[in-house]
Amino acid sequence: MLNDILLVFIPMFFTVDPIGILPIFASLTQGLTPLEKRDIIFQSLVTASLVAIGFIFLGKVIFHFLGITMGDFMVAGGVILFCLAMVDLTAQGRTRRGVASELGAVPIGTPLVVGPAVLTISLMLVSVHGLMITLIALFLNLAIVGIVFIFSDTLMRFLGKAGSRALSKVMMLLLAAIGVMMVRRGIISIMSGIHSF
């Protein structure tokens, strides 16, 4: 069983990419109080867990019923990420404080932690390795994400203030590129006639 968990954990780990989303998380939560950041971390993990579990159990049925395809899902997620990045890159000052309570759900919980790629691979892994193994691997990965987020300040402190700010902007540019990539792949999926999850 341990070997099966490892076989599911590894591809899911690289799909979730907790280290890769760390600078984005740090950028989104920069300037927030420790209490606000803790609430956002909790909200993001709960949101990611609920979305992933709900998708694993009900995803195929709901999307088939609504007529939503993989391409549609990727385009929507990509547009959200792109808009988020543009707001950050063009803002003269910090304007997120009014919506700090929502950051944990969107965009951190989904689509950053649990996005189309994670949801898709989860369905694939369930069909190959079973429900229980996939859920265990999912929660292990979310636990790692939580640990990385909790120690985000310490991890980012190594970069320094200027380095952290510069990396934040670079990461937002990368986030915009990821959003465009998701939209592109979604459009290709739609044009190719791939309609299943």
C-alpha positions as CSV (number, residue, x, y, z in Angstrom):
1,M,0.0,0.0,0.0
2,L,2.9,2.4,0.8
3,N,4.3,1.8,-2.7
4,D,0.9,2.6,-4.2
5,I,0.6,5.8,-2.2
6,L,4.1,6.8,-3.4
7,L,3.2,6.1,-7.0
8,V,0.2,8.5,-6.7
9,F,1.9,11.0,-4.4
10,I,4.8,11.8,-6.8
11,P,2.9,12.8,-9.9
12,M,0.4,14.8,-7.8
13,F,3.3,16.6,-6.0
14,F,4.7,17.8,-9.2
15,T,1.3,18.8,-10.4
16,V,0.4,20.8,-7.2
17,D,4.0,22.2,-7.2
18,P,4.0,23.8,-3.7
19,I,7.5,25.3,-4.2
20,G,6.4,26.8,-7.5
21,I,3.4,28.6,-6.0
22,L,5.2,29.8,-2.9
23,P,6.3,33.2,-4.5
24,I,2.8,33.7,-5.8
25,F,1.3,33.1,-2.4
26,A,3.9,35.4,-0.8
27,S,3.0,38.1,-3.3
28,L,-0.7,37.8,-2.8
29,T,-0.4,37.9,1.0
30,Q,2.4,40.6,1.3
31,G,1.5,43.3,3.8
32,L,-1.2,41.2,5.5
33,T,-1.1,40.6,9.3
34,P,-0.1,37.1,10.6
35,L,-3.7,36.5,11.6
36,E,-5.0,37.4,8.2
37,K,-2.4,35.2,6.6
38,R,-3.3,32.3,8.9
39,D,-6.9,32.6,8.0
40,I,-6.1,32.7,4.3
41,I,-3.9,29.6,4.7
42,F,-6.7,27.7,6.4
43,Q,-9.3,28.9,3.9
44,S,-7.1,27.9,1.0
45,L,-6.5,24.4,2.3
46,V,-10.2,23.9,3.1
47,T,-11.2,25.2,-0.3
48,A,-8.6,23.1,-2.1
49,S,-9.7,20.0,-0.2
50,L,-13.4,20.5,-0.8
51,V,-12.9,21.3,-4.5
52,A,-10.7,18.3,-5.1
53,I,-12.9,15.8,-3.2
54,G,-16.1,17.2,-4.8
55,F,-14.5,16.9,-8.2
56,I,-13.3,13.4,-7.6
57,F,-16.7,12.2,-6.6
58,L,-19.0,14.4,-8.7
59,G,-16.8,15.9,-11.4
60,K,-17.7,13.7,-14.3
61,V,-21.4,13.7,-13.6
62,I,-21.7,17.5,-13.1
63,F,-19.6,18.4,-16.1
64,H,-21.3,16.0,-18.4
65,F,-24.7,17.2,-17.2
66,L,-23.7,20.9,-17.8
67,G,-22.0,20.2,-21.0
68,I,-18.6,21.5,-19.7
69,T,-15.5,20.1,-21.4
70,M,-11.9,19.9,-20.3
71,G,-11.2,22.8,-22.7
72,D,-13.9,25.0,-21.1
73,F,-12.5,24.3,-17.7
74,M,-8.9,25.2,-18.6
75,V,-10.0,28.4,-20.4
76,A,-11.9,29.6,-17.4
77,G,-9.1,28.8,-15.0
78,G,-6.6,30.5,-17.3
79,V,-8.6,33.7,-17.6
80,I,-8.9,33.9,-13.8
81,L,-5.1,33.6,-13.4
82,F,-4.4,36.1,-16.1
83,C,-6.7,38.7,-14.7
84,L,-5.2,38.3,-11.2
85,A,-1.7,38.7,-12.6
86,M,-2.7,41.8,-14.6
87,V,-4.2,43.5,-11.5
88,D,-1.1,42.9,-9.5
89,L,1.3,44.0,-12.3
90,T,-0.6,47.2,-13.1
91,A,-1.5,48.3,-9.5
92,Q,0.4,51.3,-8.2
93,G,-0.3,50.3,-4.6
94,R,-1.7,47.5,-2.6
95,T,-5.5,47.3,-3.3
96,R,-6.2,43.7,-2.1
97,R,-6.9,44.4,1.6
98,G,-10.6,44.8,0.9
99,V,-10.7,41.3,-0.5
100,A,-8.1,39.7,1.8
101,S,-10.8,37.4,3.2
102,E,-11.5,36.0,-0.3
103,L,-7.9,35.3,-1.3
104,G,-7.8,31.9,0.4
105,A,-10.7,30.6,-1.7
106,V,-9.9,32.3,-5.0
107,P,-7.3,32.3,-6.4
108,I,-5.1,30.5,-3.8
109,G,-7.3,27.5,-2.9
110,T,-8.4,27.2,-6.5
111,P,-7.0,27.5,-9.2
112,L,-3.5,27.9,-7.7
113,V,-3.3,24.9,-5.3
114,V,-6.0,22.8,-6.9
115,G,-6.5,23.8,-10.5
116,P,-7.5,21.9,-13.7
117,A,-4.3,19.9,-13.9
118,V,-4.6,18.6,-10.3
119,L,-8.3,17.9,-10.8
120,T,-7.7,16.0,-14.0
121,I,-4.8,13.9,-12.7
122,S,-6.8,13.1,-9.6
123,L,-9.6,11.5,-11.7
124,M,-7.0,9.6,-13.7
125,L,-5.2,8.3,-10.6
126,V,-8.5,7.2,-9.0
127,S,-9.2,5.1,-12.0
128,V,-5.8,3.5,-11.8
129,H,-5.0,3.2,-8.1
130,G,-8.3,3.5,-6.4
131,L,-10.2,6.2,-4.4
132,M,-8.5,5.6,-1.0
133,I,-4.9,5.8,-2.2
134,T,-5.6,8.9,-4.3
135,L,-7.3,10.7,-1.3
136,I,-4.4,9.8,1.0
137,A,-1.9,11.2,-1.6
138,L,-4.0,14.3,-2.1
139,F,-4.1,15.1,1.6
140,L,-0.4,14.5,2.0
141,N,0.3,17.0,-0.8
142,L,-2.1,19.5,0.7
143,A,-0.3,19.1,4.1
144,I,3.0,20.0,2.4
145,V,1.4,23.0,0.8
146,G,0.2,24.1,4.2
147,I,3.6,23.8,5.7
148,V,5.2,25.7,2.8
149,F,2.6,28.5,3.2
150,I,3.1,28.7,7.0
151,F,6.8,29.2,6.6
152,S,6.5,31.4,3.6
153,D,7.9,34.4,5.3
154,T,11.0,32.5,6.5
155,L,11.5,31.0,3.1
156,M,11.1,34.4,1.3
157,R,13.2,36.2,3.8
158,F,16.3,34.6,2.3
159,L,15.7,36.7,-0.8
160,G,15.6,40.0,1.0
161,K,13.0,42.8,0.6
162,A,14.2,44.0,-2.9
163,G,14.7,40.5,-4.1
164,S,11.3,39.4,-2.8
165,R,9.6,42.3,-4.5
166,A,11.4,41.7,-7.8
167,L,10.6,38.0,-7.6
168,S,7.0,38.8,-6.8
169,K,6.6,40.8,-10.1
170,V,8.4,38.1,-12.1
171,M,6.1,35.4,-10.6
172,M,3.1,37.5,-11.5
173,L,4.4,37.7,-15.0
174,L,4.9,34.0,-15.0
175,L,1.4,33.6,-13.5
176,A,0.0,35.6,-16.5
177,A,1.9,33.3,-18.8
178,I,0.5,30.2,-17.1
179,G,-3.0,31.7,-17.5
180,V,-2.4,32.2,-21.2
181,M,-1.0,28.7,-21.5
182,M,-4.1,27.2,-19.9
183,V,-6.3,29.2,-22.2
184,R,-4.3,28.0,-25.2
185,R,-4.4,24.4,-24.1
186,G,-8.1,24.8,-23.4
187,I,-8.7,26.2,-26.9
188,I,-6.7,23.4,-28.5
189,S,-8.7,20.9,-26.5
190,I,-11.9,22.5,-27.7
191,M,-10.8,22.7,-31.3
192,S,-9.6,19.1,-31.2
193,G,-13.0,17.9,-30.1
194,I,-11.7,16.4,-26.8
195,H,-14.8,16.6,-24.7
196,S,-14.2,14.2,-21.8
197,F,-12.5,14.5,-18.4
